[in-house]
Amino acid sequence: MDNADAIAATDGVDCLMLGPGDLRLSLGVPARKYGERDDPRFLDAVNRLIGVKYRHGKPLMTVSFKISAAEDSWVKHFNLLLATADFVDVVKGHQAALGTIKTTLAGLNEQLPMGMAFDEKIKQRRDSHEA
């Protein structure tokens, strides 16, 4: 937050982003659960960022999956709201990939000859590709 004005004044910076969780962490305030009031230090920092927006004419962006327009009046100053965050999408993607792998492995296990362990089948495939 100390460098927000300098960042906003930097040529090529087209938008400013607030990561609410990152800001809370850097301020040493606890994570807020949905419906709880924010720490005054967090709100002060957000208001300072809003001031930077207006001083430099830069749009503000934030994630919106844990905010409420009724409880988080500061959000009305933001131009872009993201529906999710990168780590959420990564986790969802990995969960989907893991599901695909489990389905594939279950299918392979069903195709194994009686008594053959899965490790043996993998070794056979590897050996056939190396030959």
LOVEX-84197 format. One line per field, with one value per residue: residue in one letter; z, x, y of N, C-alpha, C in turn; chain. Coordinates in steps of 0.001 Angstrom, whole numbers, plus 500000, padded with zeros to 6 digits. Each point is the difference from the previous one (the first is absolute). Example, Ala and Ser with C-alpha at 12.3 -4.5 7.8 and 13.67 -1.06 7.14 Angstrom:
residuo c(a; s)
n.pz c(507800; 499280)
n.px c(513190; 499650)
n.py c(494310; 501050)
ca.pz c(500000; 500060)
ca.px c(499110; 500820)
ca.py c(501190; 501190)
c.pz c(500000; 500730)
c.px c(500900; 499230)
c.py c(501200; 501090)
cadena c(A; A)
***
This chain:
residuo c(m; d; n; a; d; a; i; a; a; t; d; g; v; d; c; l; m; l; g; p; g; d; l; r; l; s; l; g; v; p; a; r; k; y; g; e; r; d; d; p; r; f; l; d; a; v; n; r; l; i; g; v; k; y; r; h; g; k; p; l; m; t; v; s; f; k; i; s; a; a; e; d; s; w; v; k; h; f; n; l; l; l; a; t; a; d; f; v; d; v; v; k; g; h; q; a; a; l; g; t; i; k; t; t; l; a; g; l; n; e; q; l; p; m; g; m; a; f; d; e; k; i; k; q; r; r; d; s; h; e; a)
n.pz c(500000; 500575; 499032; 500465; 500484; 500396; 500438; 500506; 500367; 500125; 498983; 499423; 501182; 499598; 501031; 501100; 500602; 500661; 500690; 500346; 499653; 498886; 499833; 500346; 499242; 499035; 500333; 499949; 499187; 500810; 499399; 499143; 500818; 499073; 499900; 500228; 500960; 499140; 500181; 500866; 500312; 499770; 500629; 500904; 499883; 500010; 500976; 500465; 499694; 500534; 500944; 499958; 499974; 500851; 500732; 499626; 500267; 500916; 499212; 500878; 500363; 500306; 500827; 499558; 500160; 500701; 499080; 500666; 499030; 500725; 500145; 498729; 500579; 500357; 499797; 500370; 500538; 499916; 498963; 500503; 499908; 500592; 499308; 499751; 500591; 499613; 501304; 499979; 498880; 500553; 501192; 499434; 499293; 501104; 500621; 498935; 499941; 501320; 499828; 498975; 500743; 501027; 499133; 499481; 501193; 500368; 498841; 500253; 501267; 499413; 499257; 501204; 499509; 500320; 501174; 498942; 500612; 500386; 500978; 499948; 499914; 500917; 500695; 499711; 500269; 501095; 500327; 499649; 500677; 500889; 499614)
n.px c(500815; 501178; 500048; 498769; 500299; 501183; 499387; 499003; 501052; 500309; 500740; 498869; 499864; 499135; 500304; 499309; 500635; 498893; 500920; 498718; 500156; 500632; 499085; 499021; 500587; 500196; 498743; 500058; 498967; 499109; 499947; 499209; 499101; 499309; 499596; 501294; 500156; 500482; 501257; 499963; 501065; 499248; 498942; 500892; 500606; 498810; 499646; 501201; 499743; 498827; 500658; 500845; 498954; 499428; 501092; 500050; 498700; 500350; 499515; 499102; 500704; 499071; 500248; 498945; 500718; 500576; 499434; 499434; 499229; 499182; 500967; 500337; 499642; 501236; 499301; 499175; 501210; 499696; 500814; 500856; 499112; 500923; 499484; 501288; 500834; 501231; 500220; 498834; 500303; 501181; 499454; 499044; 500983; 500741; 498921; 499725; 501287; 499965; 498809; 500549; 501058; 499193; 499231; 501080; 500515; 498787; 499956; 501229; 499659; 498890; 500971; 500540; 500901; 499244; 500176; 499856; 501083; 499478; 500904; 499584; 498750; 500295; 500650; 498975; 499197; 500699; 500075; 498731; 500018; 500723; 499244)
n.py c(498813; 499921; 499106; 500005; 501197; 499554; 498929; 500706; 500714; 498722; 500420; 499687; 500557; 499072; 499246; 500211; 499011; 499770; 499376; 499926; 498730; 500376; 500954; 499179; 499088; 500907; 500246; 498681; 500149; 499454; 498837; 500581; 499513; 499366; 501252; 499812; 500893; 500893; 499682; 501005; 499267; 498933; 500476; 500392; 498834; 499419; 500818; 499674; 498733; 500182; 500638; 498978; 499219; 500821; 499965; 498723; 499968; 499108; 499056; 499592; 498934; 499107; 498996; 499347; 498897; 500981; 500751; 500964; 500416; 499258; 499109; 499959; 501128; 499675; 498874; 500971; 500119; 498720; 499982; 499126; 499046; 499277; 499013; 499863; 499215; 500285; 500100; 500637; 500645; 500221; 500231; 500748; 500566; 500078; 500447; 500761; 500402; 500143; 500555; 500656; 500270; 500273; 500660; 500562; 500209; 500424; 500647; 500421; 500222; 500445; 500520; 500038; 499128; 498981; 500546; 500792; 500429; 501144; 499872; 498760; 500445; 500910; 499062; 499215; 501025; 500299; 498694; 500003; 501131; 499337; 498990)
ca.pz c(500000; 500065; 498651; 499084; 499114; 499030; 499079; 499136; 499120; 499092; 498624; 499651; 500989; 499533; 500985; 501324; 500532; 501433; 500470; 501388; 500903; 500036; 500779; 501414; 500460; 500129; 501117; 501236; 500526; 499707; 498861; 500347; 499538; 499352; 500939; 501091; 499702; 499765; 500910; 499563; 499272; 498632; 499351; 499769; 498858; 498803; 499707; 499418; 498624; 499256; 499744; 498928; 498772; 499529; 499703; 498774; 498962; 499665; 500507; 501068; 499808; 501163; 499946; 500589; 500527; 501445; 500361; 499901; 499779; 501194; 501106; 499515; 499185; 499207; 498694; 498983; 499357; 499159; 498637; 499525; 501053; 499548; 500622; 500678; 500091; 499321; 500781; 500007; 498710; 499982; 500824; 499269; 498862; 500491; 500443; 498793; 499420; 500872; 499709; 498715; 500236; 500763; 499076; 499086; 500747; 500298; 498754; 499735; 500941; 499533; 498798; 500315; 500156; 501395; 500750; 499616; 500734; 499145; 499762; 498949; 498738; 499643; 499584; 498661; 499013; 499904; 499301; 498585; 499335; 499979; 499094)
ca.px c(499185; 500869; 500439; 498854; 500007; 501091; 499613; 498941; 500583; 500931; 499532; 499669; 499088; 498668; 498980; 500513; 499257; 499993; 499815; 499593; 500702; 501403; 500081; 499797; 501208; 501106; 499686; 499978; 498638; 499494; 499106; 498609; 499011; 498863; 499045; 500683; 500470; 501436; 500869; 500138; 501265; 499740; 499143; 500817; 500874; 499159; 499651; 501193; 500098; 498941; 500539; 500993; 499205; 499467; 501106; 500710; 499051; 500201; 498946; 500344; 499504; 500116; 499205; 498695; 499341; 499800; 499553; 498575; 499776; 499350; 500953; 501276; 499609; 501155; 500020; 499371; 501065; 500770; 499499; 500072; 499851; 500320; 499127; 500807; 501428; 500806; 500205; 498742; 499931; 501039; 499514; 498908; 500591; 500688; 498984; 499435; 501024; 500117; 498826; 500249; 501030; 499382; 499114; 500865; 500620; 498968; 499761; 501141; 499957; 498981; 500489; 501162; 499750; 499859; 501226; 501085; 499999; 500047; 501415; 500488; 499451; 500764; 501334; 499856; 499836; 501263; 500939; 499616; 500399; 501457; 500527)
ca.py c(501187; 501181; 500354; 499949; 501169; 499845; 498925; 500520; 501014; 499337; 499859; 498621; 499423; 500366; 499640; 499649; 498863; 499742; 498637; 500208; 499078; 500408; 501235; 499665; 499309; 500961; 500895; 499220; 499875; 498654; 499800; 500271; 499037; 500648; 500578; 500702; 501353; 500078; 500739; 501396; 500186; 499556; 501000; 501189; 499718; 499976; 501395; 500643; 499518; 500692; 501339; 499867; 499826; 501280; 500918; 499599; 499614; 498579; 499112; 499059; 498641; 499122; 498774; 500293; 498821; 500079; 501338; 500273; 501426; 500541; 500088; 500518; 501155; 500425; 499327; 500857; 500765; 499081; 499923; 498614; 499000; 498642; 499019; 498988; 500321; 498990; 498783; 499253; 499311; 498967; 498889; 499352; 499299; 498801; 499046; 499389; 499130; 498835; 499174; 499334; 498974; 498907; 499273; 499257; 498903; 499000; 499283; 499125; 498885; 499059; 499329; 499176; 498560; 499574; 499803; 500907; 501261; 501179; 500325; 499101; 500478; 501207; 499561; 499410; 501079; 500717; 499119; 499888; 501244; 500072; 498963)
c.pz c(500000; 498611; 498984; 499045; 498933; 498981; 499013; 498995; 498958; 498617; 499692; 501021; 499667; 501036; 501316; 500555; 501497; 500205; 501471; 500999; 500142; 500854; 501485; 500578; 500210; 501149; 501348; 500624; 499609; 498751; 500473; 499446; 499421; 501065; 501172; 499550; 499842; 501081; 499473; 499239; 498544; 499252; 499703; 498780; 498696; 499610; 499429; 498549; 499116; 499687; 498870; 498659; 499453; 499673; 498652; 498873; 499542; 500519; 501082; 499729; 501307; 499755; 500754; 500672; 501512; 500428; 499776; 499844; 501232; 501135; 499605; 499068; 499118; 498589; 498905; 499256; 499041; 498647; 499483; 501189; 499404; 500769; 500798; 500070; 499399; 500798; 500053; 498707; 499903; 500789; 499271; 498821; 500428; 500482; 498800; 499375; 500833; 499779; 498708; 500171; 500739; 499116; 499051; 500704; 500340; 498764; 499666; 500920; 499563; 498811; 500280; 500063; 501486; 500631; 499638; 500773; 499022; 499665; 498891; 498636; 499526; 499513; 498612; 498935; 499811; 499201; 498516; 499235; 499879; 499011; 498586)
c.px c(500864; 500400; 498856; 499972; 501081; 499669; 498955; 500541; 500941; 499372; 499766; 499115; 498599; 498909; 500695; 499139; 500168; 499776; 499629; 500717; 501467; 500173; 499820; 501256; 501141; 499764; 499999; 498617; 499452; 499126; 498573; 499120; 498829; 499019; 500637; 500426; 501520; 500705; 500146; 501304; 499861; 499191; 500764; 500903; 499205; 499630; 501191; 500175; 498940; 500439; 501020; 499279; 499571; 501105; 500642; 499061; 500147; 498826; 500545; 499336; 500174; 499208; 498694; 499337; 499827; 499535; 498502; 499824; 499370; 500997; 501309; 499732; 501139; 499985; 499373; 501028; 500831; 499324; 499916; 499909; 500257; 499134; 500771; 501437; 500797; 500147; 498730; 499876; 501026; 499527; 498886; 500535; 500694; 498998; 499375; 500994; 500157; 498814; 500166; 501007; 499402; 499092; 500821; 500619; 498990; 499705; 501128; 499997; 498996; 500491; 501176; 499605; 499949; 501381; 501136; 499863; 500127; 501449; 500588; 499533; 500759; 501389; 499944; 499882; 501311; 501009; 499670; 500389; 501516; 500600; 500147)
c.py c(501258; 500486; 500070; 501180; 499862; 498921; 500520; 501013; 499400; 499830; 498528; 499310; 500502; 499786; 499670; 498873; 499894; 498514; 500097; 499092; 500362; 501253; 499720; 499353; 500997; 500978; 499274; 499909; 498632; 499975; 500217; 498902; 500779; 500482; 500728; 501394; 499976; 500800; 501428; 500269; 499589; 501058; 501287; 499806; 499981; 501427; 500771; 499580; 500658; 501434; 499993; 499871; 501350; 500997; 499711; 499565; 498567; 499179; 499071; 498655; 499241; 498727; 500255; 498805; 500001; 501388; 500134; 501503; 500644; 500230; 500671; 501183; 500490; 499419; 500871; 500852; 499146; 499834; 498575; 499056; 498625; 499012; 498959; 500492; 498853; 498713; 499155; 499209; 498883; 498787; 499255; 499197; 498714; 498959; 499293; 499022; 498731; 499054; 499224; 498868; 498808; 499159; 499139; 498805; 498916; 499167; 499046; 498794; 498951; 499188; 499065; 498521; 499650; 499794; 500943; 501307; 501166; 500374; 499118; 500483; 501242; 499603; 499376; 501075; 500753; 499171; 499912; 501269; 500135; 499022; 500490)
cadena c(A; A; A; A; A; A; A; A; A; A; A; A; A; A; A; A; A; A; A; A; A; A; A; A; A; A; A; A; A; A; A; A; A; A; A; A; A; A; A; A; A; A; A; A; A; A; A; A; A; A; A; A; A; A; A; A; A; A; A; A; A; A; A; A; A; A; A; A; A; A; A; A; A; A; A; A; A; A; A; A; A; A; A; A; A; A; A; A; A; A; A; A; A; A; A; A; A; A; A; A; A; A; A; A; A; A; A; A; A; A; A; A; A; A; A; A; A; A; A; A; A; A; A; A; A; A; A; A; A; A; A)
***
